Amino acid sequence: MSFKFSGSIFLLTAAVCSLSGCGLIAPLVRTALPFAGVKMAMACLPEDAMIDTPGGARSVAALTAGDVVTGFRGGAVRVLQKHVYVEQPATEFVRVSFSGGGAVETCRMHRIDGVRAGEVVVGQQLGGQTVTGVTVRRGLTRSCDLLTEDEGYRIGGIPVNSMIEEMHAVAAGRPVVRRR
């Protein structure tokens, strides 16, 4: 009887272990590993970025899934997902200033009105405004991005693309298809 009991305990322990952290580690690593390199290339928005909403600008850090923001196309859209990332202090964030007085700060790979921030030049037209300056900032340790019901969101009236779908496509080896 004690042998049967010990065998049952062993089977129960094995079942619990396979359904808990022990059994989940390999699938989690296999799922997350492709995103590691992609995330190193894309740092998104600084967590202090102010996102346009119908009620006024709000910090991206304060927003969550279900909140309403001003979408890429200018209408009110819901936030479907929010991603928050830990950054290395050496990560570069590009601040693009505009003729209307506003500015957008993102990583170099993030798209502002469809153009990667690292490719933006003074004099270029984005979101109906002229770029008046491009500077770099380092030292930030967290970044965020939002997935909305359209292509992204607005910062100071400038359309900013969500990079979440592009990051997932790159990690999965699929072609990047941007919504328009």
Secondary structure, DSSP 8 states (H G I E B T S, - for coil): -HHHHHHHHHHHHHHHHHHSHHHHHHHHHHHHHHHHHHHHH---EETT-EE--TTS-EEGGG--TT-EEEBTTSSEEEEEEEEEEE--TT--EEEEEETTS-EEEEETTSEETTEEGGG--TT-EETTEEEEEEEEE----EEEEEEESSSEEEETTEEEE--HHHHHHHHHT-------
